[in-house]
Amino acid sequence: MVSKKIGKAVERNKLKRQIKEIFRNLQKINKDSFNILIIAKKPIMNLGFNSLKDQILKSLQPYLQTEQFD
């Protein structure tokens, strides 16, 4: 869920799709399972997909089994 404070519906849905895709790819390379809560703030809309992916993976790196990211 993304707050209505983050852009219009089209932008929120795009952000949700991007985050889901990042975690879908992450599932393929990581064997552990864990729950994650992401709270999006307004500056997230300024990030491109690759920057968003890098930020998420960087923050999750201590919890992941693998060192390899695509």
C-alpha positions as CSV (number, residue, x, y, z in Angstrom):
1,M,0.0,0.0,0.0
2,V,1.3,3.4,-0.9
3,S,-0.2,6.5,0.7
4,K,-2.2,9.0,-1.3
5,K,0.4,11.6,-0.4
6,I,2.6,9.9,-3.0
7,G,1.4,11.2,-6.4
8,K,-1.7,10.3,-8.2
9,A,-3.1,6.8,-8.7
10,V,-1.1,6.1,-11.8
11,E,2.2,7.0,-10.1
12,R,1.4,5.0,-7.0
13,N,0.5,1.9,-9.0
14,K,3.7,2.2,-11.1
15,L,5.7,2.4,-7.9
16,K,4.0,-0.6,-6.4
17,R,4.6,-2.6,-9.6
18,Q,8.3,-1.6,-9.6
19,I,8.7,-2.7,-5.9
20,K,6.9,-6.0,-6.5
21,E,9.2,-6.7,-9.5
22,I,12.3,-6.0,-7.4
23,F,11.2,-8.5,-4.7
24,R,10.1,-11.0,-7.3
25,N,13.7,-11.0,-8.7
26,L,15.1,-11.0,-5.2
27,Q,13.1,-14.2,-4.4
28,K,15.0,-16.0,-7.2
29,I,18.5,-15.4,-5.7
30,N,17.7,-15.5,-1.9
31,K,16.8,-18.6,-0.1
32,D,15.7,-17.1,3.2
33,S,12.2,-15.9,3.8
34,F,11.4,-12.8,5.8
35,N,8.7,-10.1,6.1
36,I,9.4,-6.6,5.0
37,L,7.5,-3.4,5.4
38,I,8.4,-0.6,3.0
39,I,7.2,2.9,3.8
40,A,7.5,5.2,0.8
41,K,8.1,8.9,1.2
42,K,7.6,11.6,-1.5
43,P,11.3,11.7,-2.7
44,I,10.9,8.1,-3.9
45,M,9.0,9.4,-7.0
46,N,12.3,11.1,-8.2
47,L,14.1,7.7,-8.4
48,G,14.3,5.6,-11.5
49,F,13.8,1.9,-11.4
50,N,17.5,1.1,-11.2
51,S,18.1,3.6,-8.4
52,L,15.1,2.3,-6.5
53,K,16.4,-1.3,-6.9
54,D,19.9,-0.3,-5.7
55,Q,18.5,1.5,-2.7
56,I,16.3,-1.5,-1.7
57,L,19.1,-4.0,-2.2
58,K,21.6,-1.9,-0.3
59,S,19.3,-1.7,2.7
60,L,18.5,-5.4,2.6
61,Q,22.1,-6.6,2.0
62,P,22.8,-7.5,5.7
63,Y,19.8,-9.8,5.7
64,L,20.4,-11.6,2.4
65,Q,22.4,-14.8,2.0
66,T,23.9,-13.9,-1.4
67,E,26.3,-11.2,-2.4
68,Q,25.3,-11.3,-6.2
69,F,22.7,-8.9,-7.4
70,D,21.6,-8.4,-11.1
